[in-house]
Amino acid sequence: MKKRLVIAIDGPAGSGKSTTAKLLAKRLGYNYIDTGAMYRAVTLFWLRKNLPLAEEYVCNLLPEISISFTNSSGELRILLNGEDVSEEIRLPKVTEFVSPISTYKCVREFLVEQQRKIGESGGVVMDGRDIGTVVFPNADLKIYLVASVEERVRRRLLELQQKGVVISPEEVRKQIVERDIIDSTREHSPLRKAADAIEIDTSNLTIEEQVERIYQLAIERINK
């Protein structure tokens, strides 16, 4: 029986992680885990409680939170305490607060534990910002995606417009730049490329090209 890999895909916002990871998992017959969606679900739960933005308040909420994934018509959906929040977690309000909440140690420990349980038996493609460095430092294949700020703004703008969200390119750029700063300078599990990760610049690649490149790397490792 061929080994079922743990594949970690990290990178900044808008670098193409989620779409690439989702399509790669489908092609390999693996499970796709969107760890960013898990942080967004915690953020949404906090927003609904209308509490101050402070670590103490967010930490106290964690025992009330249950996050799971389900497959609906071939599409991964995220459930927050049994409610499908797949669309709501992508709204600008959640985007605005997900980075600061992601810096809290209690939140990271809470979600990293869940992510490790999900991926411990292999056959997963997991994307995020600390998968190859913290969640699965011994992942079989580590990818680090990058792209220019201009291209990342274009992609995120298109994604939001398709959801009917009206937002200016300037606001999207501001959110992405601020997210980069927070993610790369936070104290706990900062965004960084693992020493043994393969970096791929997706600025001028199609999604199909990105997926194909990583798929071939995965096949090489499976055949080893």
FENKA-V570592 format. One record per residue. N is the residue number from 1. RES is the residue in one small letter. SS is DSSP state (2 for helix, 1 for strand, 0 for the rest). OMEGA is omega in radians with two decimals (NA if undefined). D_CENTER is the distance of its C-alpha to the mean C-alpha in Angstrom with 2 decimals. Layout:
# FENKA-V570592
n=N res=RES ss=SS omega=OMEGA d_center=D_CENTER
n=N res=RES ss=SS omega=OMEGA d_center=D_CENTER
This chain:
# FENKA-V570592
n=1 res=m ss=0 omega=-3.11 d_center=29.58
n=2 res=k ss=0 omega=-3.11 d_center=26.90
n=3 res=k ss=0 omega=3.05 d_center=24.20
n=4 res=r ss=0 omega=-2.97 d_center=20.85
n=5 res=l ss=0 omega=2.85 d_center=18.27
n=6 res=v ss=1 omega=-3.11 d_center=15.13
n=7 res=i ss=1 omega=-3.12 d_center=13.00
n=8 res=a ss=1 omega=3.09 d_center=10.31
n=9 res=i ss=1 omega=-3.13 d_center=8.51
n=10 res=d ss=1 omega=3.10 d_center=7.70
n=11 res=g ss=1 omega=-3.13 d_center=8.64
n=12 res=p ss=0 omega=3.13 d_center=9.16
n=13 res=a ss=0 omega=3.07 d_center=8.46
n=14 res=g ss=0 omega=-3.12 d_center=10.18
n=15 res=s ss=0 omega=3.09 d_center=10.57
n=16 res=g ss=0 omega=-3.06 d_center=9.91
n=17 res=k ss=2 omega=-2.98 d_center=6.95
n=18 res=s ss=2 omega=-3.11 d_center=6.20
n=19 res=t ss=2 omega=-3.14 d_center=9.99
n=20 res=t ss=2 omega=-3.11 d_center=11.05
n=21 res=a ss=2 omega=-3.11 d_center=9.32
n=22 res=k ss=2 omega=-3.11 d_center=10.69
n=23 res=l ss=2 omega=3.11 d_center=14.04
n=24 res=l ss=2 omega=3.13 d_center=14.34
n=25 res=a ss=2 omega=3.13 d_center=14.00
n=26 res=k ss=2 omega=-3.10 d_center=16.58
n=27 res=r ss=2 omega=-3.13 d_center=18.83
n=28 res=l ss=2 omega=-3.06 d_center=18.90
n=29 res=g ss=0 omega=-3.12 d_center=19.30
n=30 res=y ss=0 omega=3.02 d_center=16.40
n=31 res=n ss=1 omega=3.09 d_center=14.06
n=32 res=y ss=1 omega=3.11 d_center=10.49
n=33 res=i ss=1 omega=3.13 d_center=8.06
n=34 res=d ss=1 omega=-3.07 d_center=4.87
n=35 res=t ss=2 omega=3.10 d_center=4.36
n=36 res=g ss=2 omega=3.11 d_center=3.21
n=37 res=a ss=2 omega=3.14 d_center=6.19
n=38 res=m ss=2 omega=3.09 d_center=8.04
n=39 res=y ss=2 omega=3.11 d_center=8.35
n=40 res=r ss=2 omega=3.14 d_center=9.35
n=41 res=a ss=2 omega=3.08 d_center=11.75
n=42 res=v ss=2 omega=3.14 d_center=13.34
n=43 res=t ss=2 omega=3.12 d_center=13.81
n=44 res=l ss=2 omega=3.14 d_center=15.41
n=45 res=f ss=2 omega=3.10 d_center=17.63
n=46 res=w ss=2 omega=3.13 d_center=18.79
n=47 res=l ss=2 omega=-3.13 d_center=19.56
n=48 res=r ss=2 omega=3.14 d_center=21.61
n=49 res=k ss=2 omega=3.10 d_center=23.58
n=50 res=n ss=0 omega=-3.13 d_center=24.57
n=51 res=l ss=0 omega=3.08 d_center=24.65
n=52 res=p ss=0 omega=3.09 d_center=24.78
n=53 res=l ss=0 omega=3.13 d_center=21.77
n=54 res=a ss=0 omega=-3.04 d_center=22.68
n=55 res=e ss=2 omega=-3.10 d_center=21.19
n=56 res=e ss=2 omega=-3.11 d_center=24.10
n=57 res=y ss=2 omega=-3.11 d_center=23.53
n=58 res=v ss=2 omega=3.13 d_center=19.84
n=59 res=c ss=2 omega=-3.12 d_center=20.66
n=60 res=n ss=2 omega=-3.13 d_center=23.52
n=61 res=l ss=2 omega=-2.98 d_center=21.45
n=62 res=l ss=2 omega=3.12 d_center=19.22
n=63 res=p ss=2 omega=-3.13 d_center=22.02
n=64 res=e ss=2 omega=-2.99 d_center=22.08
n=65 res=i ss=0 omega=3.02 d_center=18.50
n=66 res=s ss=0 omega=-3.11 d_center=17.71
n=67 res=i ss=1 omega=3.09 d_center=14.38
n=68 res=s ss=1 omega=3.12 d_center=14.57
n=69 res=f ss=1 omega=3.07 d_center=13.60
n=70 res=t ss=1 omega=3.14 d_center=16.35
n=71 res=n ss=1 omega=3.14 d_center=17.26
n=72 res=s ss=1 omega=-3.12 d_center=19.35
n=73 res=s ss=0 omega=3.10 d_center=21.26
n=74 res=g ss=0 omega=-3.12 d_center=18.80
n=75 res=e ss=1 omega=3.14 d_center=15.82
n=76 res=l ss=1 omega=3.10 d_center=13.11
n=77 res=r ss=1 omega=3.12 d_center=13.62
n=78 res=i ss=1 omega=-3.11 d_center=12.38
n=79 res=l ss=1 omega=3.06 d_center=15.42
n=80 res=l ss=1 omega=-3.05 d_center=16.18
n=81 res=n ss=0 omega=3.08 d_center=19.56
n=82 res=g ss=0 omega=-3.12 d_center=20.29
n=83 res=e ss=1 omega=3.10 d_center=19.65
n=84 res=d ss=1 omega=-3.11 d_center=17.46
n=85 res=v ss=0 omega=-3.05 d_center=15.39
n=86 res=s ss=0 omega=-3.14 d_center=13.12
n=87 res=e ss=0 omega=-3.04 d_center=14.87
n=88 res=e ss=2 omega=-3.10 d_center=15.63
n=89 res=i ss=2 omega=-3.14 d_center=12.22
n=90 res=r ss=2 omega=-3.11 d_center=11.86
n=91 res=l ss=0 omega=-3.09 d_center=15.21
n=92 res=p ss=2 omega=-3.12 d_center=16.03
n=93 res=k ss=2 omega=3.11 d_center=17.28
n=94 res=v ss=2 omega=3.12 d_center=14.00
n=95 res=t ss=2 omega=-3.11 d_center=12.42
n=96 res=e ss=2 omega=-3.01 d_center=15.50
n=97 res=f ss=2 omega=-3.05 d_center=15.06
n=98 res=v ss=2 omega=-3.13 d_center=11.45
n=99 res=s ss=2 omega=3.12 d_center=11.84
n=100 res=p ss=2 omega=3.13 d_center=15.18
n=101 res=i ss=2 omega=3.11 d_center=14.31
n=102 res=s ss=2 omega=3.13 d_center=11.46
n=103 res=t ss=0 omega=-3.06 d_center=14.38
n=104 res=y ss=0 omega=-3.09 d_center=16.46
n=105 res=k ss=2 omega=-3.10 d_center=17.27
n=106 res=c ss=2 omega=-3.13 d_center=17.95
n=107 res=v ss=2 omega=-3.11 d_center=14.56
n=108 res=r ss=2 omega=-3.14 d_center=12.85
n=109 res=e ss=2 omega=3.13 d_center=15.61
n=110 res=f ss=2 omega=-3.07 d_center=15.48
n=111 res=l ss=2 omega=3.12 d_center=11.91
n=112 res=v ss=2 omega=3.11 d_center=12.21
n=113 res=e ss=2 omega=3.13 d_center=15.41
n=114 res=q ss=2 omega=-3.12 d_center=14.03
n=115 res=q ss=2 omega=3.13 d_center=11.35
n=116 res=r ss=2 omega=3.12 d_center=14.35
n=117 res=k ss=2 omega=-3.12 d_center=16.56
n=118 res=i ss=2 omega=-3.02 d_center=14.51
n=119 res=g ss=2 omega=-2.99 d_center=14.39
n=120 res=e ss=0 omega=-3.11 d_center=17.81
n=121 res=s ss=0 omega=3.10 d_center=19.79
n=122 res=g ss=0 omega=-3.12 d_center=17.90
n=123 res=g ss=0 omega=-3.14 d_center=17.27
n=124 res=v ss=1 omega=2.95 d_center=13.47
n=125 res=v ss=1 omega=-3.06 d_center=10.75
n=126 res=m ss=1 omega=3.13 d_center=7.59
n=127 res=d ss=1 omega=-3.14 d_center=4.66
n=128 res=g ss=1 omega=-3.13 d_center=3.45
n=129 res=r ss=0 omega=-3.13 d_center=6.64
n=130 res=d ss=0 omega=-3.07 d_center=9.18
n=131 res=i ss=2 omega=-3.10 d_center=9.02
n=132 res=g ss=2 omega=-3.11 d_center=12.13
n=133 res=t ss=2 omega=-3.03 d_center=13.82
n=134 res=v ss=2 omega=-3.03 d_center=13.62
n=135 res=v ss=2 omega=3.11 d_center=12.17
n=136 res=f ss=0 omega=3.14 d_center=13.90
n=137 res=p ss=0 omega=3.11 d_center=16.18
n=138 res=n ss=0 omega=3.12 d_center=18.35
n=139 res=a ss=0 omega=-3.10 d_center=15.96
n=140 res=d ss=0 omega=3.12 d_center=18.23
n=141 res=l ss=1 omega=3.13 d_center=16.37
n=142 res=k ss=1 omega=3.13 d_center=14.10
n=143 res=i ss=1 omega=3.06 d_center=12.96
n=144 res=y ss=1 omega=-3.10 d_center=12.21
n=145 res=l ss=1 omega=3.04 d_center=11.85
n=146 res=v ss=1 omega=3.07 d_center=13.72
n=147 res=a ss=0 omega=3.13 d_center=15.51
n=148 res=s ss=0 omega=3.12 d_center=18.16
n=149 res=v ss=2 omega=-3.11 d_center=17.65
n=150 res=e ss=2 omega=-3.12 d_center=19.96
n=151 res=e ss=2 omega=3.13 d_center=18.02
n=152 res=r ss=2 omega=3.08 d_center=14.68
n=153 res=v ss=2 omega=-3.13 d_center=16.81
n=154 res=r ss=2 omega=-3.12 d_center=18.43
n=155 res=r ss=2 omega=-3.10 d_center=15.38
n=156 res=r ss=2 omega=3.12 d_center=13.95
n=157 res=l ss=2 omega=3.14 d_center=17.60
n=158 res=l ss=2 omega=3.14 d_center=18.14
n=159 res=e ss=2 omega=-3.12 d_center=15.22
n=160 res=l ss=2 omega=3.12 d_center=16.64
n=161 res=q ss=2 omega=3.12 d_center=20.17
n=162 res=q ss=2 omega=3.10 d_center=19.63
n=163 res=k ss=0 omega=3.12 d_center=18.72
n=164 res=g ss=0 omega=-3.14 d_center=21.89
n=165 res=v ss=0 omega=3.13 d_center=20.50
n=166 res=v ss=0 omega=-3.11 d_center=23.03
n=167 res=i ss=0 omega=-3.10 d_center=21.81
n=168 res=s ss=0 omega=3.07 d_center=23.31
n=169 res=p ss=2 omega=-3.14 d_center=21.92
n=170 res=e ss=2 omega=-3.14 d_center=22.96
n=171 res=e ss=2 omega=3.12 d_center=20.89
n=172 res=v ss=2 omega=3.11 d_center=17.69
n=173 res=r ss=2 omega=-3.13 d_center=18.62
n=174 res=k ss=2 omega=-3.13 d_center=19.32
n=175 res=q ss=2 omega=-3.09 d_center=15.97
n=176 res=i ss=2 omega=-3.14 d_center=14.15
n=177 res=v ss=2 omega=3.12 d_center=16.75
n=178 res=e ss=2 omega=3.14 d_center=16.70
n=179 res=r ss=2 omega=3.12 d_center=12.96
n=180 res=d ss=2 omega=-3.11 d_center=13.57
n=181 res=i ss=2 omega=-3.12 d_center=16.53
n=182 res=i ss=2 omega=-3.07 d_center=15.15
n=183 res=d ss=2 omega=-3.05 d_center=12.13
n=184 res=s ss=2 omega=-3.10 d_center=14.59
n=185 res=t ss=2 omega=-3.11 d_center=17.49
n=186 res=r ss=0 omega=-3.08 d_center=16.40
n=187 res=e ss=0 omega=-3.06 d_center=18.54
n=188 res=h ss=0 omega=3.08 d_center=16.21
n=189 res=s ss=0 omega=3.14 d_center=13.64
n=190 res=p ss=0 omega=3.08 d_center=13.58
n=191 res=l ss=0 omega=3.04 d_center=11.48
n=192 res=r ss=0 omega=-3.13 d_center=13.84
n=193 res=k ss=0 omega=3.06 d_center=14.58
n=194 res=a ss=0 omega=-3.09 d_center=15.90
n=195 res=a ss=0 omega=-3.10 d_center=19.59
n=196 res=d ss=0 omega=3.10 d_center=19.47
n=197 res=a ss=0 omega=3.08 d_center=16.45
n=198 res=i ss=1 omega=-3.11 d_center=17.47
n=199 res=e ss=1 omega=3.09 d_center=16.65
n=200 res=i ss=1 omega=3.07 d_center=16.59
n=201 res=d ss=1 omega=-3.05 d_center=17.30
n=202 res=t ss=0 omega=-3.04 d_center=16.22
n=203 res=s ss=0 omega=-3.07 d_center=18.33
n=204 res=n ss=0 omega=3.11 d_center=21.10
n=205 res=l ss=0 omega=3.00 d_center=19.60
n=206 res=t ss=0 omega=3.09 d_center=19.26
n=207 res=i ss=2 omega=-3.13 d_center=16.35
n=208 res=e ss=2 omega=3.13 d_center=19.03
n=209 res=e ss=2 omega=3.10 d_center=19.90
n=210 res=q ss=2 omega=-3.10 d_center=16.42
n=211 res=v ss=2 omega=-3.11 d_center=16.17
n=212 res=e ss=2 omega=-3.11 d_center=19.79
n=213 res=r ss=2 omega=-3.11 d_center=19.52
n=214 res=i ss=2 omega=3.11 d_center=16.85
n=215 res=y ss=2 omega=-3.14 d_center=18.71
n=216 res=q ss=2 omega=3.08 d_center=21.89
n=217 res=l ss=2 omega=3.13 d_center=20.52
n=218 res=a ss=2 omega=-3.14 d_center=19.40
n=219 res=i ss=2 omega=3.09 d_center=22.87
n=220 res=e ss=2 omega=-3.12 d_center=24.57
n=221 res=r ss=2 omega=3.10 d_center=23.12
n=222 res=i ss=2 omega=-3.09 d_center=23.87
n=223 res=n ss=2 omega=3.08 d_center=27.40
n=224 res=k ss=0 omega=NA d_center=27.98
